[in-house]
Amino acid sequence: VPRSFVPSIDAEDSEEIKLLPHHPDILVRNGSFNSVPLMIGFNNMDSMTNMLFPNGRDRFNADPHLLIPDAWKIERNSAEAREIIDGFRRVYFNGSEIINDEMMWQWTEFCTDREIVFGMSKFVDFHYKKQSTYYYRFSYSGAFSFTQVSFSIFFLLSYHLINLVFLAIFQFDAIS
């Protein structure tokens, strides 16, 4: 089931060194951070592992309000909620009210956008004003297209490693 992109904050009662003692927004607003270049990104298949858990898709079919990220705070069964749900269905699922087995690629794109991209984009929008920020999106197109890649366990476990090769080769400019 999709999860929103959220940081893991160290427990107050932990005896270990605290790397993230408070929410990043609070640390940045208070100036309690080291101003070093930030590199953050995602690939268009970040949520591919959701394909291994079809019950998540079934939950979304049973309760379409789950398509809307909780952070948006949209009232359930409101006209606004129905409009957003219909929009997501048009954009990601060709207007279909049911997400079926033939829509696994669309399901993956939707989950990546909902779970990863939304949170990262907000994070980058906040941080690029404070420090050099390198924000990337790696896409499996061309030779890495979804239809040309097998679903072997190796691929599921290594798809993030592939984009690191490209990051090491290409030059990036900071967002300013």
C-alpha positions as CSV (number, residue, x, y, z in Angstrom):
1,V,0.0,0.0,0.0
2,P,1.5,3.4,-0.9
3,R,3.2,5.4,1.7
4,S,3.9,9.1,1.7
5,F,7.5,10.2,1.5
6,V,8.5,11.1,5.1
7,P,11.8,11.3,6.9
8,S,12.7,9.0,9.8
9,I,13.3,11.1,12.9
10,D,15.6,9.7,15.6
11,A,13.8,8.8,18.9
12,E,14.4,11.2,21.7
13,D,15.2,8.5,24.2
14,S,17.8,6.8,21.9
15,E,21.3,6.6,23.3
16,E,22.8,6.5,19.8
17,I,24.1,9.6,18.0
18,K,21.1,11.5,16.6
19,L,21.5,12.2,12.9
20,L,18.0,13.6,12.5
21,P,16.7,14.8,15.9
22,H,13.8,16.9,14.6
23,H,11.8,17.2,11.4
24,P,13.9,18.6,8.6
25,D,11.6,21.6,8.1
26,I,12.2,22.6,11.7
27,L,16.0,22.2,11.4
28,V,16.2,24.3,8.3
29,R,13.9,27.0,9.6
30,N,16.0,27.2,12.7
31,G,19.2,27.2,10.7
32,S,20.4,24.0,12.4
33,F,21.9,22.3,9.4
34,N,25.1,22.2,7.5
35,S,24.8,24.0,4.2
36,V,26.3,21.4,1.8
37,P,25.1,20.6,-1.7
38,L,22.0,18.3,-1.7
39,M,21.5,15.6,-4.3
40,I,18.1,14.0,-4.3
41,G,16.1,12.2,-6.9
42,F,14.0,9.3,-8.0
43,N,13.4,7.0,-10.9
44,N,10.1,6.5,-12.7
45,M,9.8,3.0,-11.3
46,D,10.5,3.6,-7.6
47,S,7.2,2.0,-6.7
48,M,7.7,-1.1,-8.8
49,T,7.8,-3.3,-5.7
50,N,4.1,-2.5,-5.3
51,M,3.5,-4.9,-8.1
52,L,4.4,-7.7,-5.6
53,F,1.5,-6.6,-3.4
54,P,-1.7,-6.7,-5.4
55,N,-3.8,-6.3,-2.3
56,G,-2.8,-2.6,-2.2
57,R,-4.3,-2.1,-5.6
58,D,-7.4,-3.9,-4.4
59,R,-7.7,-1.5,-1.4
60,F,-7.6,1.5,-3.8
61,N,-10.2,-0.1,-6.0
62,A,-12.5,-0.6,-2.9
63,D,-11.8,2.9,-1.6
64,P,-10.9,5.4,-4.3
65,H,-10.4,8.2,-1.7
66,L,-7.0,6.5,-1.0
67,L,-5.8,7.8,-4.4
68,I,-5.7,11.3,-2.8
69,P,-2.6,11.8,-0.6
70,D,-3.5,12.4,3.1
71,A,-1.3,15.5,3.2
72,W,-3.8,17.2,0.8
73,K,-6.5,17.0,3.6
74,I,-9.4,16.7,1.1
75,E,-12.8,15.9,2.7
76,R,-14.0,12.4,1.9
77,N,-16.9,12.2,-0.6
78,S,-16.8,15.9,-1.3
79,A,-17.1,17.3,-4.9
80,E,-13.4,18.3,-4.7
81,A,-12.5,14.7,-3.8
82,R,-14.6,13.3,-6.7
83,E,-13.0,15.7,-9.1
84,I,-9.4,14.8,-8.0
85,I,-10.2,11.0,-8.1
86,D,-11.7,11.4,-11.6
87,G,-8.6,13.4,-12.7
88,F,-6.2,10.7,-11.4
89,R,-8.2,8.1,-13.1
90,R,-8.1,10.0,-16.4
91,V,-4.3,10.8,-16.2
92,Y,-3.1,7.4,-14.9
93,F,-5.7,4.8,-15.7
94,N,-7.3,6.0,-19.0
95,G,-10.5,6.9,-17.1
96,S,-11.1,3.4,-15.7
97,E,-12.8,3.1,-12.4
98,I,-11.0,-0.2,-11.7
99,I,-7.2,-0.6,-11.7
100,N,-6.7,-4.1,-13.3
101,D,-3.8,-6.4,-14.0
102,E,-3.2,-4.8,-17.4
103,M,-2.6,-1.4,-15.7
104,M,0.4,-2.4,-13.6
105,W,2.7,0.0,-15.4
106,Q,0.2,2.9,-14.8
107,W,-0.2,1.7,-11.2
108,T,3.6,1.9,-10.7
109,E,3.7,5.4,-12.2
110,F,0.9,6.5,-10.0
111,C,2.4,5.1,-6.8
112,T,5.8,6.6,-7.6
113,D,4.2,10.0,-8.1
114,R,2.0,9.7,-5.0
115,E,4.6,8.1,-2.6
116,I,7.9,9.7,-3.8
117,V,7.6,12.6,-6.2
118,F,5.1,14.7,-4.3
119,G,7.2,14.6,-1.1
120,M,10.5,15.0,-2.8
121,S,9.3,18.0,-4.9
122,K,8.1,19.8,-1.7
123,F,11.4,19.0,-0.1
124,V,13.4,20.4,-3.0
125,D,11.1,23.4,-3.3
126,F,11.9,24.3,0.3
127,H,15.6,23.5,0.3
128,Y,16.9,24.9,-3.0
129,K,16.4,28.4,-1.6
130,K,18.9,27.6,1.2
131,Q,21.6,25.5,-0.5
132,S,22.8,24.1,-3.8
133,T,20.3,21.4,-4.8
134,Y,20.7,18.8,-7.5
135,Y,17.3,17.2,-8.2
136,Y,17.1,14.4,-10.8
137,R,14.6,12.0,-12.3
138,F,15.9,8.9,-13.8
139,S,13.6,7.3,-16.5
140,Y,13.7,3.8,-17.8
141,S,13.0,4.6,-21.4
142,G,14.7,3.4,-24.6
143,A,16.9,0.4,-23.8
144,F,15.6,0.4,-20.2
145,S,12.0,0.6,-21.1
146,F,9.6,-1.2,-18.9
147,T,8.5,-3.7,-21.6
148,Q,12.2,-4.6,-22.4
149,V,13.2,-5.3,-18.8
150,S,12.4,-8.7,-17.1
151,F,10.9,-8.8,-13.7
152,S,13.7,-10.9,-12.2
153,I,14.5,-10.6,-8.5
154,F,17.9,-9.1,-9.6
155,F,16.2,-6.2,-11.4
156,L,13.8,-5.6,-8.5
157,L,16.7,-5.3,-6.1
158,S,19.1,-3.3,-8.3
159,Y,17.0,-0.8,-10.2
160,H,18.4,2.1,-8.0
161,L,22.0,0.9,-8.7
162,I,21.5,1.5,-12.4
163,N,20.7,5.2,-12.1
164,L,23.9,5.7,-9.9
165,V,26.0,4.8,-13.0
166,F,24.4,7.6,-14.9
167,L,24.8,10.1,-12.1
168,A,28.5,9.3,-12.0
169,I,28.9,10.0,-15.7
170,F,26.8,13.1,-16.4
171,Q,27.4,16.6,-15.2
172,F,24.6,18.4,-13.4
173,D,23.9,22.1,-12.7
174,A,22.4,23.1,-9.4
175,I,18.8,24.5,-9.3
176,S,18.9,28.2,-8.6
